[in-house]
């Protein structure tokens, strides 16, 4: 039989075992590493130059990571003291990247924009730009865009995903399928200012052409690949 001391020691042992087994909430789990936001290393859109009050050819781009892995669905807020950004807020994609188009302000000289992620290391990220006073050259009447696997690319300035072009009112854009093989692609109008979309097309050498008769900013992607392929045309 157990002595009184033996009973007491046994009871204390049971209590200790129960406490150790139940734990205390998340104490045994380390806190998650902080998010890190930085300029997208291959095409951040930093340090561009463009005419006053005009959209820069390349989007500003940041990447959000945790422990080196891209993080999707993280809200990035964009701001600038002059000009405008579109969108002003939006989530990162599956690659951890968020982007915004920067229209410079009306004053020539150095300008800046920021991308912020709440609680993230490196936030806010600052981008620089230079606005020039010279009026922009007249837009061309025709532009050509390559449809590839998996990208749109401006033949005029080399921008890609987003392929950015400017064309004159009543000007024509021609998309040409290059090295796409058996993968189907299309030119699908997106946004509130719309144009007629193409059908899905398969095969090298396929083309789609559209004449833009009204000024505005037109965005598009691929019906097959969505926002993995994007483009923007400013008609003025």
Helices and strands as residue ranges (DSSP letters): H 4-22, E 36-39, E 48-51, E 60-66, E 69-70, E 75-80, E 84-86, E 89-91, E 97-103, E 109-116, E 125-132, E 140-148, E 151-154, E 163-177, E 188-190, E 207-212, E 216-222, E 226-235
